[in-house]
Amino acid sequence: MFLPREEDPRTDGGFRGERDVIIGYLEDQRRTLMMKCADLTPEQLSRRAVEPSNLSLLGLVRHMADVERGWFRRVMAGEDAPPLWRRRPDREDPDGDFNGAAADPAVVAEAWERWEEEVAFARRLVAGAPDLGVIGTGRGKSVELREVLVHMIEEYARHNGHADLLRERIDGRVGQ
């Protein structure tokens, strides 16, 4: 086990009602990413999976900050919020979220700061929504908040699978 059950910060379900179920599972996925990155050095966080992959835990944190930003700021809130690291027209590297994940304490601190800012924004937006049927617009299509939240669960779950393997490669810790 990655952590003893009594130290696991996740809820393990038990939610009631659509809103609480969806938000609860998303929060647990966010906590999982944090757990997989806990207690690692910048060098460990930036360690790549295997050549030629650019995948790293730090890259995942940066990527998820951009994903949170895209769905909640741009699509749901309608803000003009350019990506932090990826797919920016002013940058030559469309994979800047992963390729820029360097073993530098300042890069690590910025990644976590940005991720926390974007998660906090998403939480405020969701808390202020009268229901999960609120509509946002992205790529010329309308999308309901509930679909964005379910997509975020899927996005975190997929990348948390990657994080499991990355963490096991770094220090042998597996599970949960």
Secondary structure as UniProt FT lines:
FT   HELIX           5..7
FT   HELIX           18..37
FT   TURN            38..39
FT   HELIX           42..45
FT   TURN            51..52
FT   HELIX           57..68
FT   HELIX           69..76
FT   TURN            89..90
FT   TURN            94..95
FT   HELIX           96..99
FT   HELIX           105..128
FT   TURN            132..133
FT   STRAND          135..138
FT   TURN            139..140
FT   STRAND          141..144
FT   HELIX           145..171
//
